[in-house]
Amino acid sequence: MFTKTLFRLYPLILFFFFQSLSSHAQFVITGRVTDAKNGDPLPFATVGIQGKNIGAQTNFEGVFTIRAKVLGDSLYVSTIGYKTRKKALDKNAPSQTLDFQLTPEAKSLDEVIVYSGENPAFKILRKLRENSATNDRKRLSAYEYDSYSKMELDVDNISEKFKEKKVMKQIQGAIAKFEKIAGEDGKAVIPTFISETISKYYYRESPSRKKEMVLKNNVKGVGVKEGGFVSQLVGGNLFANYNFYNSYVPFLGKDIISPIGENWKGTYKWFLSDTTDIDGHVCYGLEFDPKNDKDLVFVGKAYIDTTSFALVQIDATVGKEANINFIDKIKISQELEQTAEGAWLPAKTRFLVDIAELSKNSAGMLLKMYISNRNFVVNKPKELSFYDLPIEVADDAKETDPKFWQEARHDPLSPQDLLASKLIDTVRNVPIVKTYVEIAEIIASGYKRFDGIEIGPYLYSFAFNRIEGMRLRMGFRTNAGFSKQWVLKGFAGIGTRDLKLKYGGEVDYIFSRRHWTVAGLRHTYDLERIGLTPELIADNKIFYAFTRWGNYFGAFYRRENELFFKTEPVKGITLSASITQRNFDPLFKFQYRTQPDLEHASPSKDFYDDTFLTLEARITKNETYIMDGNERITLDTKRVPVVTLAYQRGLKGFLNGDFNYDRFTAKVFQTFRLGTLGRSTYILQAGYTPSNLPAPLLFPHLGNQTFFFNRAAFNTMHYFEFVSDKYASLQYTHNFEGLFFNRIPAIRQLKWRFLTSANILYGSQRKENLKLMEDAIPVFNPRHKDGELEPRYNFSALDPSIPYVEVGYGIDNILKILRVQAFHRLTYLDHAAPDGRRPAKFAIKASVHFSF
């Protein structure tokens, strides 16, 4: 019994022995350990004198200090995932400084571990999970703290060939300076952006709310313009506030399995490596390695308190082997501090993303972030209204006074930081750099920005179709440089064949950014297509642009006037109201009966005017927005359902409206994780109108006759093939991520992702609506010449007892940007499309998208 107890205490006895030994030292060795590739400090690295039982561990900044009575010939440094390095010691120097730059190296724990009985790390990890209810920050009703964050974006992997490029030759002097400061074994990185931020962070657990108030910031970068967008992004707590107690650590829409989450044993291999003191807490050091490195997993080291079994520090890295695109490495280092209530909060976080080179002759990018938190206040939640604006920037946030930052920083700037700030001033004034920045900005936003105005979007500038011929279009919008309240938008376009001017204009006024209250008035005249109008396609701008090419069946001219109002009175609920007047002037043979009860004696019309009132509510939870000038952008990935409810009321006689009607619609969208099986996305929709209306005013279901995949469409259905006055649909897609392909040796390096989908639609039309569209008495239309109109289309209804069904399967992440999916149409195989053709039973769709 005594021997067994002594064996358990042996690491602690050894630790205190070396601590007492070092207290009488007469030699002092200091230094800093960094990653040779990116200059990032390496915490928790073991530093020791070769041949002596004397050593230390680097702190969160990668700094170490060793005190010894005797010296050996050399000093070594080792840490998980890096090659061990040695440097000679000067035995006669009472103090010396040795910096190390370590080169990354793949490591496999199971090559060196042999256990008799249960792995000793398992007991510690079970204790950690048992005590998580006490240690996890989620037990707190609320917390807040003062935060300092520093963000830097660098160019790295600068090859000799890349240095020969014109843009690099103009900053050769700066490169030489960084090569010198990187160290004898380090590689130079060229900073393009650096920021510092002082903020206050607030969190409330139930209901979950978070808020970051940016008090001061100092932003400097290549291509960075003054504005609220960058000021909001530089605060780090909303984006890098990681909690490893959760089963998954989210990163850019991906869910990385946490090493100390519920699946710690099934996903990771563990090794109990050492015991050490961290700020007065004696901790177990546990190394972890994934069982399958192609999964979304970490490799690294965690320190667990021997008394409370709380996570004290963690250093976790996702390598280039993982199924994530464009990323060579993701590294998260976190140091936690215990609060008065017992739970632990992140005191320091260091975050690094190493973005891979797109080709052998290009350079990569590094995103670095450091966050320091202090002055924790717990269990004092604010009123819910306090969290209405998740990110708030103080009016006087811009602060460039060097004296202020010297006092406000939690830690002094490193020599690399000071040089980076000076270099950015040089780089951003190079003419060719300015050109590259402008091109990248146009590609990202679709607009060319000037002071106060933006020209675009260029995606809609050109098209070619049968009706318009070559279509040319140009638009504009004002930005915050013009006004922070007034927003002006407009466009003008013309076709070389129809020679009709299309145009539009809009005036918006922003009453409140906190509750996002906006009112506006718009007028447009343009050529549209049934079932492919902007309100149906929503935000799929690429798909909408491509529907303007080709034969352009089902076309009509539409003049539209709309007055709208939108507000978010309560966090998570957006209300909108609008009054809209539209007309429908088709370019195909179209008649509807104005008095269908009179059978064939009913008068008919081939156009109509529609005036209607719309009331809409959008309900979501924990959605985070930031402001890009006068545009509000959502950052959340919809991990909870987003519900949209709408009601429309047709107003006959008002502004020439031809119909009274009621129209109800509902939509639910969500993406969620199914554990290790991957991620699912669904769109659930339903609509109902009890009124008698022409087919275009019912619900034309969105088909897809392009080669491009559209998540919201039925991809084997023709355009406006089916129309319903009552319907319900489910569009479901599941992406298995790398679950299957990661386990096939021959193709696992390709990082493909297998996905499946199913689209189901139930719908019908009442007899009254079908009768309305039966052959009517033809009318003479003076607006069109004989022979100009297309043939009459058949607006078919679905059989209420037979759903429209299509299923699909495919491969995502081909060459990191392609998605190819095959679809099988299972029902209505003999149904004639509106143009008389039989539908395809099988279709292949592709899309190009950038995803991590």
C-alpha positions in Angstrom: 0.0 0.0 0.0 2.8 2.4 1.0 4.7 1.6 -2.3 1.6 2.2 -4.4 1.0 5.6 -2.7 4.7 6.5 -3.1 4.5 5.7 -6.8 1.5 8.0 -7.3 3.3 10.8 -5.5 6.6 10.3 -7.3 6.0 13.0 -10.0 5.1 15.6 -7.3 8.1 14.7 -5.2 10.4 14.9 -8.2 8.9 18.3 -9.2 9.4 19.8 -5.7 12.9 18.4 -5.6 14.0 20.2 -8.7 12.2 23.4 -7.5 14.3 23.4 -4.3 17.4 22.6 -6.3 16.9 25.5 -8.6 16.4 28.0 -5.7 20.2 27.8 -5.0 21.3 28.3 -8.6 24.2 30.5 -9.7 23.6 30.2 -13.5 20.6 31.8 -15.2 19.5 30.9 -18.7 16.6 32.7 -20.4 15.1 32.6 -23.8 12.0 32.3 -26.0 10.7 29.4 -28.0 8.8 30.1 -31.2 7.5 28.3 -34.3 10.2 28.6 -37.1 7.5 28.9 -39.8 5.3 31.6 -38.4 7.0 33.1 -35.3 4.2 32.1 -33.0 5.3 31.5 -29.4 5.2 27.8 -28.2 3.8 27.5 -24.7 4.3 24.4 -22.5 7.6 23.4 -24.3 10.1 21.4 -22.2 13.5 23.1 -21.9 16.4 21.2 -20.2 20.1 21.1 -19.7 21.5 18.1 -21.6 22.7 15.4 -19.2 21.3 17.1 -16.1 17.9 16.8 -14.4 17.4 20.5 -14.5 14.9 22.2 -16.7 11.8 24.4 -17.0 8.7 24.9 -19.2 7.9 27.8 -21.4 5.0 30.0 -20.3 2.1 31.2 -22.4 4.5 33.6 -24.2 7.0 30.9 -25.0 9.5 32.4 -22.5 11.5 30.2 -20.1 14.0 30.8 -17.3 16.3 28.1 -15.9 18.4 28.6 -12.7 21.1 26.0 -12.1 24.1 25.3 -9.9 25.9 23.5 -12.7 25.7 23.6 -16.5 26.0 20.9 -19.2 27.3 21.2 -22.7 24.0 22.1 -24.3 20.4 23.1 -23.8 17.6 21.2 -25.5 13.9 22.1 -26.3 11.2 19.6 -27.1 7.4 19.8 -27.5 4.7 17.8 -29.1 4.6 18.2 -32.9 8.1 19.8 -33.3 11.6 18.6 -33.8 13.8 18.6 -30.7 16.5 21.3 -30.9 19.8 21.7 -29.1 22.2 24.7 -28.6 25.6 24.9 -27.0 25.9 26.5 -23.6 28.6 28.9 -22.4 29.7 27.2 -19.1 31.5 30.4 -18.0 28.7 32.9 -18.4 26.6 33.5 -15.3 23.6 34.5 -17.5 22.9 33.9 -21.1 20.0 34.1 -23.5 19.2 31.4 -26.0 16.2 31.7 -28.4 14.9 28.6 -30.2 12.9 28.4 -33.5 11.4 24.9 -33.8 10.4 23.2 -37.0 7.0 21.3 -37.1 7.2 17.5 -37.2 4.5 14.9 -37.4 4.2 12.9 -34.2 2.3 9.7 -33.4 1.8 8.8 -29.7 1.0 5.2 -30.2 4.5 4.5 -31.5 6.0 5.0 -28.0 3.3 4.1 -25.6 2.9 0.7 -23.9 0.3 0.3 -21.1 -0.2 -2.5 -18.6 -3.8 -2.3 -17.6 -5.8 0.9 -18.1 -4.2 4.0 -19.5 -3.5 6.2 -16.4 -4.7 9.3 -18.4 -8.3 7.8 -18.6 -8.9 8.2 -14.8 -7.9 11.8 -14.9 -10.1 12.5 -17.9 -13.1 10.8 -16.3 -12.6 13.0 -13.2 -12.4 16.0 -15.5 -15.8 15.2 -17.0 -17.3 14.4 -13.6 -16.2 17.8 -12.3 -17.1 19.8 -15.4 -20.4 20.8 -13.9 -18.4 22.7 -11.3 -15.5 24.0 -13.5 -17.2 24.8 -16.7 -18.1 28.5 -17.2 -21.6 27.4 -18.3 -22.6 27.0 -14.6 -22.3 30.8 -14.3 -25.5 32.8 -14.8 -23.4 35.7 -16.3 -19.9 37.0 -16.5 -18.0 40.0 -17.8 -14.4 41.2 -18.1 -12.0 43.7 -19.5 -10.3 42.5 -22.6 -7.3 43.4 -24.7 -6.9 41.8 -28.1 -4.3 42.0 -30.8 -4.8 40.7 -34.3 -2.2 40.4 -37.1 -2.5 39.2 -40.7 0.8 38.3 -42.4 2.2 36.9 -45.7 4.4 33.9 -45.1 6.2 31.1 -47.0 7.9 33.7 -49.1 9.9 31.6 -51.6 12.9 32.9 -53.5 10.8 32.7 -56.7 8.0 34.7 -55.1 10.5 37.3 -54.1 11.3 37.9 -57.8 7.7 39.1 -58.4 7.4 42.8 -59.1 5.3 43.5 -56.0 7.9 41.9 -53.8 10.9 43.6 -55.2 9.4 46.9 -54.1 9.6 45.9 -50.5 12.8 43.9 -50.4 14.3 46.1 -47.7 11.4 45.3 -45.4 11.8 41.6 -46.1 15.4 41.7 -45.1 14.5 43.3 -41.8 12.0 40.6 -41.0 14.4 37.8 -41.9 16.8 39.2 -39.4 14.3 39.5 -36.6 12.8 36.1 -37.3 15.9 34.4 -35.9 18.7 32.2 -37.3 16.3 29.3 -37.9 13.1 31.3 -38.4 11.3 32.3 -41.7 10.3 35.9 -42.4 6.7 36.9 -42.5 5.4 40.2 -43.9 2.6 41.9 -41.9 -0.3 43.4 -43.9 -2.7 44.2 -41.1 -2.3 44.8 -37.3 -4.8 45.9 -34.8 -5.2 46.5 -31.0 -8.5 46.6 -29.2 -9.6 47.5 -25.7 -13.1 46.2 -25.0 -15.6 45.0 -22.4 -17.2 41.5 -23.0 -20.5 40.5 -21.4 -22.2 37.1 -21.4 -25.5 35.9 -20.1 -26.3 32.2 -19.9 -30.1 32.0 -19.9 -31.3 33.1 -22.3 -28.0 33.0 -24.1 -26.8 36.5 -24.9 -23.4 38.0 -25.6 -22.0 41.5 -26.2 -18.7 43.1 -26.9 -18.3 46.8 -26.5 -15.2 48.1 -28.4 -14.0 51.0 -26.3 -10.7 51.8 -28.2 -9.0 50.4 -31.2 -6.0 51.1 -33.3 -6.1 49.6 -36.8 -3.5 49.7 -39.5 -3.4 47.6 -42.6 -3.0 47.3 -46.3 -6.3 48.1 -48.0 -8.0 49.0 -44.7 -10.4 51.9 -44.9 -12.0 53.7 -42.1 -15.4 52.3 -41.1 -17.3 50.2 -38.6 -16.8 46.8 -40.3 -13.1 46.4 -39.4 -13.6 48.1 -36.0 -16.1 45.3 -35.1 -14.0 42.4 -36.4 -10.9 43.3 -34.4 -12.6 42.6 -31.1 -11.8 38.9 -30.5 -14.1 37.6 -27.8 -17.1 37.1 -30.1 -15.1 35.0 -32.5 -12.4 33.2 -30.4 -14.1 32.6 -27.1 -13.5 28.9 -27.2 -14.9 26.5 -24.6 -13.2 23.1 -24.7 -15.7 21.5 -22.3 -18.2 21.5 -25.1 -18.2 18.4 -27.4 -17.2 20.5 -30.4 -15.1 23.6 -30.9 -16.7 25.7 -33.8 -14.4 27.2 -36.5 -15.8 28.9 -39.6 -18.8 26.7 -39.8 -16.8 23.5 -39.0 -17.1 21.6 -35.7 -13.8 20.3 -34.4 -14.1 17.5 -31.9 -12.9 18.7 -28.5 -10.2 16.6 -26.8 -11.9 16.9 -23.4 -15.5 16.8 -24.7 -17.8 13.8 -24.3 -16.1 11.8 -27.0 -12.6 12.2 -25.6 -12.0 8.4 -25.5 -13.5 7.4 -28.8 -11.7 10.0 -30.9 -8.3 10.5 -29.2 -5.2 8.6 -27.9 -3.9 9.9 -24.6 -0.6 9.9 -22.8 0.2 11.1 -19.2 3.5 12.9 -19.8 4.4 15.0 -16.7 3.3 17.0 -13.7 4.1 20.7 -13.3 3.1 23.8 -11.5 1.1 26.5 -13.3 0.4 29.7 -11.4 0.2 27.7 -8.1 -1.9 24.9 -9.5 -0.1 21.5 -9.6 -1.3 20.0 -12.9 -1.2 16.7 -14.8 0.3 17.1 -18.3 -1.6 15.0 -20.8 -0.7 14.7 -24.5 -3.4 13.8 -27.0 -3.4 12.6 -30.6 -6.3 11.8 -33.0 -7.0 8.2 -33.9 -7.7 9.4 -37.4 -5.9 12.5 -38.4 -8.2 13.1 -41.4 -11.1 13.8 -39.1 -11.8 17.3 -37.6 -9.6 16.8 -34.5 -6.8 18.3 -32.6 -3.3 17.2 -31.5 -1.6 18.8 -28.5 -1.3 18.9 -24.7 -3.7 19.8 -21.8 -2.9 20.6 -18.2 -5.5 19.4 -15.6 -5.5 20.6 -12.0 -4.7 17.7 -9.7 -7.2 18.9 -7.1 -10.2 20.3 -8.9 -9.6 18.3 -12.1 -10.3 21.6 -14.0 -8.7 22.5 -17.4 -5.9 25.0 -16.6 -4.1 25.3 -19.9 -4.4 23.7 -23.4 -2.4 23.9 -26.6 -4.4 22.3 -29.4 -3.5 22.2 -33.1 -5.4 21.0 -36.2 -2.9 20.0 -38.9 -3.0 20.1 -42.7 -4.0 16.4 -42.7 -7.5 17.3 -41.4 -10.4 17.6 -43.8 -10.4 21.5 -43.9 -9.7 23.5 -47.1 -7.1 26.1 -47.6 -5.7 25.7 -44.1 -2.3 24.2 -43.1 -2.8 24.7 -39.4 -5.2 25.9 -36.8 -3.7 26.4 -33.4 -5.5 27.4 -30.2 -3.6 28.0 -26.9 -5.7 28.9 -23.9 -4.9 29.7 -20.2 -7.8 29.7 -17.8 -8.3 31.4 -14.4 -10.5 30.3 -11.6 -13.2 32.8 -10.5 -14.5 33.3 -7.0 -17.5 31.1 -7.9 -15.2 28.1 -8.7 -15.8 28.1 -12.5 -12.8 28.9 -14.9 -12.8 31.6 -17.5 -10.2 32.2 -20.3 -7.5 34.6 -19.1 -5.4 34.3 -22.2 -6.0 32.9 -25.6 -3.7 32.7 -28.6 -5.2 31.8 -31.9 -3.4 31.1 -35.2 -4.6 30.1 -38.7 -2.0 29.2 -41.3 -3.6 29.7 -44.7 -2.1 27.5 -47.3 -0.5 28.7 -50.6 -2.8 28.3 -53.5 0.1 27.3 -55.8 3.8 26.4 -55.5 4.9 29.9 -56.6 2.5 31.9 -54.4 2.7 32.8 -50.7 0.6 31.8 -47.8 -1.1 33.9 -45.1 -1.1 33.9 -41.3 -3.9 35.1 -39.1 -2.8 35.6 -35.5 -4.8 36.7 -32.6 -3.9 37.2 -28.9 -6.6 38.0 -26.3 -5.9 38.8 -22.6 -8.8 39.1 -20.2 -8.9 40.4 -16.6 -11.1 41.9 -13.9 -13.7 39.1 -14.0 -17.2 39.8 -12.6 -19.5 36.8 -12.4 -23.2 36.1 -11.8 -24.4 39.7 -12.4 -26.4 39.5 -15.6 -27.6 42.7 -17.4 -31.1 43.4 -18.6 -31.9 41.5 -21.8 -32.2 44.8 -23.7 -28.5 45.5 -22.9 -27.4 42.7 -25.3 -29.6 43.9 -28.2 -26.5 45.0 -30.2 -23.9 42.2 -30.0 -21.1 44.4 -31.2 -21.0 48.0 -30.3 -18.2 50.5 -31.2 -17.8 53.6 -29.1 -18.0 56.9 -31.0 -14.5 57.8 -29.8 -13.1 54.3 -30.3 -10.3 55.4 -32.7 -7.3 55.9 -30.5 -3.8 56.4 -32.0 -2.0 58.1 -29.1 1.1 55.9 -28.4 1.1 56.9 -24.7 -2.5 55.6 -24.3 -1.6 52.2 -25.7 1.6 51.9 -23.6 -0.6 52.1 -20.5 -3.6 50.2 -21.8 -1.9 47.1 -23.1 -2.0 44.1 -20.8 1.4 43.1 -22.2 4.1 45.1 -24.0 4.5 44.8 -27.8 7.3 42.5 -29.0 10.0 43.7 -31.4 8.2 41.9 -34.2 5.0 43.9 -33.4 6.8 47.2 -33.4 8.5 46.5 -36.7 5.2 45.2 -38.2 3.5 48.5 -37.6 6.3 50.4 -39.4 6.4 48.0 -42.3 2.7 48.3 -43.0 3.0 52.0 -43.7 5.6 51.1 -46.4 3.7 48.2 -48.0 0.3 49.9 -48.3 1.7 52.8 -50.2 3.3 50.6 -53.0 1.2 51.3 -56.2 1.0 47.6 -57.3 -0.2 46.6 -53.8 -3.0 49.2 -54.0 -4.1 47.7 -57.3 -4.1 44.1 -55.9 -6.2 45.3 -53.0 -8.8 47.0 -55.2 -9.2 43.9 -57.4 -9.6 41.6 -54.3 -12.2 44.0 -53.0 -14.2 44.0 -56.2 -14.2 40.2 -56.3 -15.3 39.9 -52.7 -18.1 42.5 -52.7 -19.0 42.8 -56.3 -18.7 46.6 -56.2 -16.0 49.1 -57.0 -15.8 51.5 -54.1 -15.3 55.2 -54.2 -15.8 57.9 -51.6 -19.5 57.7 -50.7 -20.5 55.6 -53.6 -20.1 52.0 -55.0 -20.5 50.9 -58.6 -21.9 47.4 -59.3 -22.7 44.6 -58.7 -20.7 43.4 -61.7 -22.3 40.0 -61.6 -25.4 41.5 -63.2 -23.6 43.7 -65.7 -23.8 41.4 -68.7 -26.1 38.6 -70.0 -27.4 37.3 -73.3 -30.9 35.9 -73.9 -33.4 35.3 -76.7 -35.6 38.3 -75.8 -33.2 41.0 -74.9 -30.2 40.0 -77.0 -27.1 41.3 -75.3 -28.2 42.7 -71.9 -26.0 45.5 -70.4 -26.6 46.8 -66.9 -24.9 49.1 -64.5 -25.9 50.0 -60.9 -24.8 51.9 -57.9 -25.4 52.3 -54.2 -24.2 54.8 -51.6 -22.3 53.8 -48.5 -21.6 55.3 -45.1 -19.2 57.7 -46.6 -22.1 59.4 -48.2 -24.5 59.2 -45.2 -25.0 56.9 -42.2 -28.8 57.4 -42.4 -29.7 57.8 -46.1 -29.0 55.0 -48.6 -29.5 55.5 -52.4 -29.5 52.7 -54.9 -30.2 52.5 -58.6 -29.6 50.7 -61.9 -30.2 51.1 -65.6 -30.0 48.5 -68.3 -30.9 47.8 -71.9 -31.1 44.9 -74.4 -29.7 45.2 -77.9 -32.7 43.3 -79.3 -35.8 44.6 -77.4 -34.2 48.1 -77.0 -36.3 48.6 -73.8 -34.8 50.6 -71.0 -34.9 48.8 -67.7 -34.3 50.8 -64.6 -34.8 51.0 -60.8 -34.2 53.3 -57.9 -34.5 53.0 -54.1 -34.2 55.4 -51.2 -33.8 54.0 -47.7 -33.5 55.7 -44.3 -31.9 54.0 -41.3 -33.7 55.2 -38.1 -31.8 52.9 -35.7 -28.8 50.6 -36.0 -29.3 49.1 -32.5 -32.8 47.8 -33.4 -32.1 47.9 -37.1 -35.1 50.0 -38.1 -35.2 50.9 -41.8 -37.8 52.4 -44.1 -37.6 52.7 -47.8 -39.2 53.4 -51.2 -38.3 51.6 -54.4 -39.4 51.7 -58.0 -38.3 49.2 -60.8 -39.1 48.3 -64.3 -37.5 45.1 -65.6 -37.8 41.8 -67.4 -38.5 38.9 -65.1 -39.6 35.2 -65.4 -42.4 33.3 -63.7 -41.1 31.5 -60.7 -37.7 33.0 -61.0 -38.3 36.5 -59.5 -35.9 38.0 -56.9 -38.4 37.5 -54.1 -38.5 33.7 -54.8 -34.8 33.2 -55.4 -33.9 35.3 -52.3 -30.2 35.8 -51.7 -28.9 33.3 -54.3 -27.4 36.1 -56.5 -25.3 33.8 -58.7 -28.3 31.6 -59.6 -30.4 34.6 -60.3 -27.7 36.0 -62.6 -27.5 32.8 -64.7 -31.3 32.6 -65.1 -31.1 35.7 -67.3 -29.2 33.7 -70.0 -30.6 31.5 -72.7 -34.1 30.9 -74.1 -35.7 32.9 -71.2 -39.1 31.2 -71.4 -42.0 32.5 -69.2 -40.8 36.1 -69.5 -42.9 39.2 -68.5 -42.3 42.9 -68.0 -43.0 44.1 -64.5 -43.3 47.6 -63.1 -43.1 47.7 -59.4 -43.5 50.3 -56.6 -43.0 49.4 -53.0 -42.9 51.2 -49.7 -41.5 49.2 -46.8 -40.6 49.4 -43.1 -38.4 46.9 -41.1 -37.5 46.8 -37.4 -36.0 44.5 -34.8 -37.9 45.6 -31.6 -36.7 42.6 -29.6 -33.4 40.7 -30.1 -34.1 37.8 -32.5 -37.4 39.0 -33.9 -37.5 41.1 -37.0 -40.8 42.6 -38.2 -41.5 44.1 -41.6 -44.4 45.6 -43.4 -44.7 46.8 -47.0 -47.3 48.0 -49.5 -46.5 46.9 -53.1 -48.0 47.6 -56.5 -47.0 45.4 -59.5 -48.2 44.8 -63.0 -47.8 41.6 -65.1 -47.3 42.1 -68.8 -46.4 38.6 -70.2 -44.5 37.8 -73.4 -46.3 34.5 -73.9 -50.0 33.7 -74.6 -51.8 34.1 -71.3 -55.4 34.6 -70.5 -57.5 34.1 -67.3 -61.2 34.3 -66.8 -62.4 37.3 -64.9 -65.8 35.6 -64.3 -65.2 31.8 -64.5 -68.7 30.9 -63.4 -70.0 32.1 -66.8 -68.1 29.2 -68.4 -67.0 30.0 -72.0 -68.9 33.3 -71.9 -66.6 34.8 -69.3 -64.6 37.8 -70.3 -60.8 37.3 -70.1 -57.7 39.3 -69.6 -54.1 38.8 -70.6 -52.5 41.0 -68.0 -53.2 42.2 -64.5 -52.3 44.7 -61.8 -51.6 43.5 -58.2 -51.6 45.6 -55.1 -51.0 43.9 -51.8 -50.0 44.5 -48.2 -47.3 42.2 -46.6 -46.6 41.6 -43.0 -43.6 39.4 -42.0 -41.9 38.2 -38.9 -38.5 36.6 -38.9 -37.7 34.7 -35.6 -34.2 33.5 -34.7 -32.0 33.0 -31.7 -28.4 34.0 -30.9 -27.8 35.5 -34.4 -24.9 37.8 -34.4 -24.7 40.8 -36.9 -22.1 43.3 -37.7 -22.4 46.4 -39.8 -20.5 46.9 -43.0 -21.1 50.5 -43.5 -24.9 50.7 -44.1 -25.3 46.9 -44.7 -26.0 44.5 -41.9 -24.3 41.1 -42.2 -25.1 38.0 -40.3 -22.2 35.9 -38.9 -23.9 33.0 -37.2 -24.3 29.7 -39.0 -28.0 29.1 -38.2 -27.4 26.4 -35.6 -30.9 26.9 -34.3 -34.0 27.2 -36.5 -34.7 30.4 -38.3 -38.5 30.8 -38.7 -40.1 33.2 -41.2 -43.9 33.8 -41.2 -45.6 36.0 -43.7 -49.1 37.2 -44.6 -50.2 39.0 -47.7 -53.5 40.8 -48.3 -54.5 41.7 -51.9 -56.2 45.1 -52.2 -58.6 45.3 -55.1 -59.3 48.8 -56.4 -56.4 50.3 -54.5 -53.7 51.6 -56.9 -55.5 49.7 -59.7 -55.3 46.3 -57.9 -57.4 43.6 -59.6 -57.7 41.1 -56.8 -58.7 40.7 -53.2 -56.9 37.7 -51.6 -55.2 36.2 -48.6 -51.9 34.5 -48.8 -50.0 32.7 -45.9 -46.5 31.4 -46.0 -44.1 29.8 -43.5 -40.4 28.8 -43.8 -38.0 27.1 -41.4 -34.3 26.9 -42.1 -31.7 25.1 -39.9 -28.3 23.5 -40.1 -27.3 21.2 -37.3 -24.7 18.6 -36.4 -25.4 14.9 -36.0 -22.4 14.0 -33.9 -19.6 12.3 -35.9 -22.0 11.6 -38.7 -21.7 15.1 -40.1 -24.0 18.1 -40.6 -27.6 18.3 -41.9 -29.4 21.2 -43.4 -33.1 21.5 -44.1 -35.6 24.0 -45.5 -39.2 23.4 -44.5 -41.8 25.5 -46.3 -45.6 25.7 -46.5 -48.0 28.1 -48.2 -51.7 28.5 -48.5 -54.1 30.9 -50.3 -57.8 30.4 -50.0 -58.5 32.9 -52.8 -59.1 32.4 -56.5 -56.2 33.8 -58.5 -54.4 33.4 -61.8 -51.6 30.9 -61.7 -48.6 33.4 -61.5 -50.1 34.8 -58.2 -50.3 31.3 -56.6 -47.1 29.4 -55.7 -45.0 28.6 -58.7 -42.5 26.1 -57.4 -38.8 26.8 -58.1 -37.3 24.5 -60.7 -33.8 24.4 -62.0 -32.9 24.0 -65.7 -29.4 25.3 -65.4 -26.3 23.2 -64.8 -25.8 24.9 -61.4 -27.0 23.4 -58.1 -29.5 25.5 -56.2 -30.2 24.4 -52.6 -33.7 26.1 -52.6 -34.8 24.6 -55.9 -36.2 21.3 -57.1 -33.3 20.4 -59.3 -35.1 18.0 -61.7 -38.1 20.2 -62.1 -38.6 22.6 -65.0 -39.3 26.2 -64.4 -42.9 26.8 -63.3 -43.7 23.2 -64.1 -46.0 23.0 -61.1 -48.2 25.6 -59.4 -50.1 25.2 -56.2 -52.4 27.2 -54.0 -51.7 24.9 -51.1 -48.3 23.2 -50.5 -45.8 21.9 -48.0 -42.2 21.0 -48.9 -39.0 19.6 -47.3 -35.5 20.0 -48.8 -33.0 18.0 -46.8 -29.2 17.7 -47.3 -26.8 15.8 -45.2 -23.0 16.2 -45.6 -21.1 13.4 -44.1 -17.9 15.5 -44.2 -15.0 13.1 -44.3 -16.8 10.2 -42.5 -16.4 7.8 -45.4 -13.7 9.0 -47.7 -11.3 9.7 -44.8 -11.2 6.0 -44.2 -10.4 4.9 -47.7 -6.6 4.8 -48.1 -6.5 5.4 -51.9 -8.5 8.7 -51.8 -8.3 10.0 -48.3 -5.7 12.6 -49.3 -8.3 14.2 -51.7 -10.4 15.3 -48.7 -13.7 14.6 -50.6 -16.9 14.8 -48.7 -19.9 12.6 -49.4 -23.4 14.0 -49.3 -27.0 13.0 -49.8 -30.3 14.9 -50.3 -34.0 14.4 -50.6 -36.6 16.9 -51.8 -40.3 16.3 -51.2 -43.2 18.5 -52.3 -46.9 18.0 -51.6 -49.2 20.5 -53.3 -52.5 21.0 -55.0 -54.8 23.5 -56.7 -58.5 23.9 -56.1 -60.9 23.3 -59.0 -61.8 27.0 -58.9 -58.3 28.1 -59.7 -57.9 25.4 -62.4 -61.1 26.7 -64.0 -59.9 30.2 -63.8 -57.0 29.3 -66.2 -59.0 27.1 -68.6 -59.1 28.2 -72.3 -60.5 31.7 -72.2 -61.8 33.8 -75.1 -58.7 35.2 -76.8 -58.3 38.9 -76.5 -56.5 41.3 -78.8 -53.5 42.8 -77.1 -52.4 46.0 -78.8 -49.2 46.0 -76.8 -47.8 43.1 -78.9 -47.6 42.4 -82.6 -48.9 39.2 -84.1 -46.4 36.4 -83.8 -44.4 38.1 -81.1 -45.8 36.1 -78.2 -44.6 32.7 -77.1 -47.0 29.7 -77.0 -49.5 29.4 -74.2 -48.0 27.5 -71.1 -49.7 24.8 -69.1 -49.6 25.7 -65.4 -50.1 22.2 -64.0 -51.2 21.2 -60.5 -49.8 18.4 -58.4 -52.0 15.4 -57.4 -52.6 16.0 -53.7 -52.1 12.3 -53.0 -48.8 12.0 -54.9 -45.8 14.0 -53.7 -43.1 15.3 -56.1 -39.9 13.5 -54.9 -36.3 13.7 -56.0 -33.3 12.2 -54.3 -29.6 13.0 -54.8 -26.1 12.1 -53.8 -22.8 13.5 -54.7 -19.2 14.5 -53.8 -18.3 17.9 -52.3 -14.9 19.5 -52.0 -13.5 18.3 -55.3 -10.4 20.3 -55.9 -11.5 22.1 -52.7 -14.1 24.2 -54.7 -16.4 22.0 -56.7 -19.5 20.2 -55.7 -21.1 17.6 -58.1 -24.4 16.1 -57.3 -26.6 13.6 -59.2 -30.4 13.8 -58.8 -33.1 11.2 -59.6 -36.7 12.2 -60.2 -38.9 9.5 -58.6 -42.4 10.8 -59.4 -44.3 12.5 -62.2 -41.9 10.9 -64.7 -44.4 11.3 -67.6 -45.5 14.8 -66.8 -45.2 17.3 -69.6 -43.3 20.5 -68.7 -44.8 23.9 -69.5 -43.0 24.0 -72.9 -44.3 20.5 -73.8 -41.1 18.6 -73.2 -40.8 15.6 -71.0 -38.7 16.1 -67.9 -35.4 14.4 -67.4 -35.5 11.6 -64.9 -31.8 12.1 -64.1 -29.8 15.3 -63.8 -26.3 16.3 -62.7 -25.7 19.7 -61.1 -22.5 21.3 -60.2 -21.6 24.4 -58.1 -18.5 26.3 -57.2 -18.1 27.5 -53.7 -15.4 28.2 -51.2 -15.8 26.4 -47.9 -13.4 25.4 -45.2 
